[in-house]
Amino acid sequence: MPKDLNVSKDVNVLALVKGEERFIFLYTDNNKSETLRTLGRFASDPEINFSWYDAAVLSQRLRQDQPTTLSRADLVIPESGSNWDE
């Protein structure tokens, strides 16, 4: 990697749980605008259970993105959500 590029290697996570459905968006600081466009595309697709309200809430979270440090304990998935393949 060239030394003059200031590229963040951190991956941010934006997640929404709607009943049995999980919407998880991974993004870097460099592709926030692309992630915002993706939220809009999801909201405008009638085949996806993702509303404009969902997009607005996640967009607000993305814009307010505060750097946080998560420990492994913060990422525990409850038993009821452990089978995401269904």
ChimeraX commands (.cxc) that place a marker at each C-alpha (Angstrom):
marker #1 position 0.00,0.00,0.00 radius 0.5
marker #1 position 1.40,3.40,-0.91 radius 0.5
marker #1 position 2.37,5.49,2.10 radius 0.5
marker #1 position 0.58,8.62,0.90 radius 0.5
marker #1 position -2.91,7.06,0.97 radius 0.5
marker #1 position -4.85,7.63,4.17 radius 0.5
marker #1 position -7.25,4.69,4.01 radius 0.5
marker #1 position -9.24,3.45,6.98 radius 0.5
marker #1 position -9.12,-0.30,7.44 radius 0.5
marker #1 position -11.92,-0.22,10.01 radius 0.5
marker #1 position -15.18,-1.85,9.02 radius 0.5
marker #1 position -18.35,-0.38,10.49 radius 0.5
marker #1 position -21.53,-2.37,11.05 radius 0.5
marker #1 position -25.07,-1.10,10.69 radius 0.5
marker #1 position -27.73,-3.65,11.65 radius 0.5
marker #1 position -31.51,-3.83,11.80 radius 0.5
marker #1 position -33.54,-6.74,13.18 radius 0.5
marker #1 position -37.15,-6.96,12.00 radius 0.5
marker #1 position -38.75,-10.05,13.48 radius 0.5
marker #1 position -37.03,-13.00,11.85 radius 0.5
marker #1 position -35.18,-10.84,9.32 radius 0.5
marker #1 position -31.72,-9.38,9.75 radius 0.5
marker #1 position -30.34,-6.51,7.67 radius 0.5
marker #1 position -26.61,-6.08,8.19 radius 0.5
marker #1 position -24.61,-3.49,6.30 radius 0.5
marker #1 position -20.81,-3.41,6.45 radius 0.5
marker #1 position -19.08,-0.25,5.32 radius 0.5
marker #1 position -15.90,1.75,5.71 radius 0.5
marker #1 position -15.56,5.46,6.29 radius 0.5
marker #1 position -14.71,5.79,2.60 radius 0.5
marker #1 position -17.95,4.27,1.29 radius 0.5
marker #1 position -20.61,5.82,3.52 radius 0.5
marker #1 position -22.32,7.53,0.56 radius 0.5
marker #1 position -22.55,4.22,-1.29 radius 0.5
marker #1 position -24.10,2.65,1.80 radius 0.5
marker #1 position -26.67,5.46,1.96 radius 0.5
marker #1 position -27.61,4.79,-1.67 radius 0.5
marker #1 position -27.96,1.09,-0.88 radius 0.5
marker #1 position -30.38,1.89,1.95 radius 0.5
marker #1 position -32.48,3.86,-0.54 radius 0.5
marker #1 position -32.43,1.04,-3.08 radius 0.5
marker #1 position -33.56,-1.44,-0.43 radius 0.5
marker #1 position -36.39,0.88,0.67 radius 0.5
marker #1 position -37.61,1.37,-2.89 radius 0.5
marker #1 position -37.67,-2.37,-3.66 radius 0.5
marker #1 position -41.19,-3.73,-2.95 radius 0.5
marker #1 position -39.81,-7.28,-2.71 radius 0.5
marker #1 position -37.69,-6.42,0.33 radius 0.5
marker #1 position -39.29,-5.90,3.76 radius 0.5
marker #1 position -37.28,-2.72,4.30 radius 0.5
marker #1 position -39.21,0.54,4.58 radius 0.5
marker #1 position -38.26,4.16,4.03 radius 0.5
marker #1 position -38.54,4.57,7.80 radius 0.5
marker #1 position -35.94,1.78,8.23 radius 0.5
marker #1 position -33.69,3.54,5.72 radius 0.5
marker #1 position -34.12,6.89,7.50 radius 0.5
marker #1 position -33.27,5.43,10.92 radius 0.5
marker #1 position -30.17,3.62,9.63 radius 0.5
marker #1 position -29.12,6.68,7.60 radius 0.5
marker #1 position -29.25,8.79,10.73 radius 0.5
marker #1 position -27.15,6.22,12.60 radius 0.5
marker #1 position -24.64,6.12,9.77 radius 0.5
marker #1 position -24.33,9.92,9.72 radius 0.5
marker #1 position -23.88,10.05,13.48 radius 0.5
marker #1 position -21.31,7.26,13.32 radius 0.5
marker #1 position -19.27,7.48,16.48 radius 0.5
marker #1 position -16.14,5.36,16.66 radius 0.5
marker #1 position -16.69,2.65,19.25 radius 0.5
marker #1 position -14.69,-0.27,20.43 radius 0.5
marker #1 position -16.60,-3.52,20.75 radius 0.5
marker #1 position -15.38,-6.48,22.69 radius 0.5
marker #1 position -16.18,-10.02,21.62 radius 0.5
marker #1 position -18.81,-10.14,24.41 radius 0.5
marker #1 position -20.70,-7.29,22.70 radius 0.5
marker #1 position -21.20,-9.44,19.60 radius 0.5
marker #1 position -23.04,-12.37,21.22 radius 0.5
marker #1 position -26.01,-13.52,19.13 radius 0.5
marker #1 position -29.05,-14.70,21.10 radius 0.5
marker #1 position -30.02,-18.35,20.71 radius 0.5
marker #1 position -33.23,-17.42,18.87 radius 0.5
marker #1 position -31.24,-15.66,16.15 radius 0.5
marker #1 position -28.49,-18.21,15.70 radius 0.5
marker #1 position -29.97,-19.93,12.63 radius 0.5
marker #1 position -29.83,-17.23,9.95 radius 0.5
marker #1 position -29.94,-19.69,7.05 radius 0.5
marker #1 position -33.70,-20.12,7.22 radius 0.5
marker link #1:1,2 radius 0.2
marker link #1:2,3 radius 0.2
marker link #1:3,4 radius 0.2
marker link #1:4,5 radius 0.2
marker link #1:5,6 radius 0.2
marker link #1:6,7 radius 0.2
marker link #1:7,8 radius 0.2
marker link #1:8,9 radius 0.2
marker link #1:9,10 radius 0.2
marker link #1:10,11 radius 0.2
marker link #1:11,12 radius 0.2
marker link #1:12,13 radius 0.2
marker link #1:13,14 radius 0.2
marker link #1:14,15 radius 0.2
marker link #1:15,16 radius 0.2
marker link #1:16,17 radius 0.2
marker link #1:17,18 radius 0.2
marker link #1:18,19 radius 0.2
marker link #1:19,20 radius 0.2
marker link #1:20,21 radius 0.2
marker link #1:21,22 radius 0.2
marker link #1:22,23 radius 0.2
marker link #1:23,24 radius 0.2
marker link #1:24,25 radius 0.2
marker link #1:25,26 radius 0.2
marker link #1:26,27 radius 0.2
marker link #1:27,28 radius 0.2
marker link #1:28,29 radius 0.2
marker link #1:29,30 radius 0.2
marker link #1:30,31 radius 0.2
marker link #1:31,32 radius 0.2
marker link #1:32,33 radius 0.2
marker link #1:33,34 radius 0.2
marker link #1:34,35 radius 0.2
marker link #1:35,36 radius 0.2
marker link #1:36,37 radius 0.2
marker link #1:37,38 radius 0.2
marker link #1:38,39 radius 0.2
marker link #1:39,40 radius 0.2
marker link #1:40,41 radius 0.2
marker link #1:41,42 radius 0.2
marker link #1:42,43 radius 0.2
marker link #1:43,44 radius 0.2
marker link #1:44,45 radius 0.2
marker link #1:45,46 radius 0.2
marker link #1:46,47 radius 0.2
marker link #1:47,48 radius 0.2
marker link #1:48,49 radius 0.2
marker link #1:49,50 radius 0.2
marker link #1:50,51 radius 0.2
marker link #1:51,52 radius 0.2
marker link #1:52,53 radius 0.2
marker link #1:53,54 radius 0.2
marker link #1:54,55 radius 0.2
marker link #1:55,56 radius 0.2
marker link #1:56,57 radius 0.2
marker link #1:57,58 radius 0.2
marker link #1:58,59 radius 0.2
marker link #1:59,60 radius 0.2
marker link #1:60,61 radius 0.2
marker link #1:61,62 radius 0.2
marker link #1:62,63 radius 0.2
marker link #1:63,64 radius 0.2
marker link #1:64,65 radius 0.2
marker link #1:65,66 radius 0.2
marker link #1:66,67 radius 0.2
marker link #1:67,68 radius 0.2
marker link #1:68,69 radius 0.2
marker link #1:69,70 radius 0.2
marker link #1:70,71 radius 0.2
marker link #1:71,72 radius 0.2
marker link #1:72,73 radius 0.2
marker link #1:73,74 radius 0.2
marker link #1:74,75 radius 0.2
marker link #1:75,76 radius 0.2
marker link #1:76,77 radius 0.2
marker link #1:77,78 radius 0.2
marker link #1:78,79 radius 0.2
marker link #1:79,80 radius 0.2
marker link #1:80,81 radius 0.2
marker link #1:81,82 radius 0.2
marker link #1:82,83 radius 0.2
marker link #1:83,84 radius 0.2
marker link #1:84,85 radius 0.2
marker link #1:85,86 radius 0.2
view
